[in-house]
Amino acid sequence: MTGSPLEREAFLVLEDGTVYLGYGFGAITETQGEVVFNTSMAGYQEMLTDPSYGGQILGPTYPLQGNYGIYEGDAESERVRVRGYVVREWCPTPSNRESDTTLDDYLRTAGVPGIHGIDTRALTRRLRTAGVMMGVIGSEGTPEEALVRLQSSPSYGSLDFVDEVSSAAGYTWEEGENGEPDRRIVVLDEGLKYNILRHLRSRGCVVTVVPSRTSFEEIMKLRPDGVLLSPGPGDPIHLDYIVETAKQLLGRVPTMGICLGHQVIARALGAETYKLKFGHRGGNHPVKESATGK
């Protein structure tokens, strides 16, 4: 269908046959991906550009999106990474003096479709109850036809998305102040966010990013004081090539992992991993230190 983002009918279909009707915005195209939710109340641009969402359709639980526009400095990678965006309401007239464009234009330029007018509370409860599942956003044909196409496509868990989101070549991160740099940190890019690099640099580190398939020998040529395995998308069961690198690093160089990187290290040490019913995505999860009770 054609029309403005306020009147262009669209649908979201889950792999179990559940259909949500709404209106399209962003790019006019069909997309498939694993449907997940995020409970943060702000930071939609950071979510959209987070490589950890590679291969996924994202639905924020907070109802209003796009109200402060899009600012280039808020991006966490070089481009939008989600496959699709599902929201209750989007704001066509953002209020922010730093805003460069609207959420609608941002998604359209990136070639990523969105759908609004969805009951995202009902969608979230569905995913919390049944677990995350594949879905499709579309505006052409019928939801039933889209479901048939979805059922004949590979599942999210069967694919390696790290190759899709990792940097093609290594680089040194220069942004931000770092005083007198005295530590050399190599970051293995499995789908990293820029803010990880900013924090490392602010702590006096010379930060070098390398692609996910960089070998142990190539990493050691950089003479690192430490290696960080970044977050990223997908299941570590497909990442034996990184697990083997981690096995060689452990015990020879201080090594740290975040999220997917931590799972890779666990597998390198002989542990098994399994997929949760739904991921804990958000900026508002309470944490308690058991030693102090704080």
C-alpha positions, 0 to 999 in steps of 0.5 A: 500500500502507499500513503503517508506514514500516518495512513499506510496500513501495515502488519506485523506477523509472528511465526506462531501466526499472531497478527498485529495491524498498524501503520507503516513508517520508515522504508516501504519494504518487507523485512524478517527477523527475530522479534525482541523488546527493550525496556529502556525509556530513552535511547532509541537511536542508540538501540537502532544502531547497536550491532547486537540487534543485527538480524532482529526486529526491535520493539521498545516497550516505552510507547513514544519514540522519536520525540527528540529526533535524531542526532548524529553524535548519538549513534553507536555504530556507522548505521542502523542495525535493526531489521525493523522497528515496532512502536506504539507511537512515533513523533513526526515533529521532534523537539531538540535543537541538536536534532538532524532529522526525524525518526521516520526519515532516519529509518527510510534513509537506512532502508529499514521499515517501521510499524506504529499503532501497535499495542506494544504492551500486548506484543511484549507480553506475548514474547515474555510468555511464548519467548522471542520468535521470528516475525515479518513486517510488511504492507503488501499482500496479506499477513497469511502470505507473509507468514508462508514466506517467513516459515520457509526462511532460515531461523535467527538461531541458525545463522552467524550474524557476527560476520555481518556486523563486524568491521571489515578492517582494523582501526584505532579509536581516536575520539575523546580525551585520554590523558597520558595513554599507558595501556594498549587494548585490542578490541575484537569486534563481534558487534561493538558499540562506540561507547565501549571504545569511548570508555576505554580511551577515557581511562588512558588506553590506546584502543585498537579494533580488529575484525572478528576473524582476526587470529591470535597471532595477528592480535599478539603482533599488536602487543596488547596489554589486554584484549576485550571481546565485544558484545554482538548478535546471535548464538555463540555456538556458531563462533568456534573461530572466535572461541579458538582465539579466546582459548589461546588468549586466556592465560597469556593476555588479560582478557575480558568479555562483554555479553556475547564476548563473555559467552565466547570466553565461557565456551573457551573454558569448556562451558556450554551456553543456551538461549534464554526464553527472551533476552534482558535488553534495557537500561533499567535492570536493578543490580544488587551487590550481595557483599554490601546489600547495596 
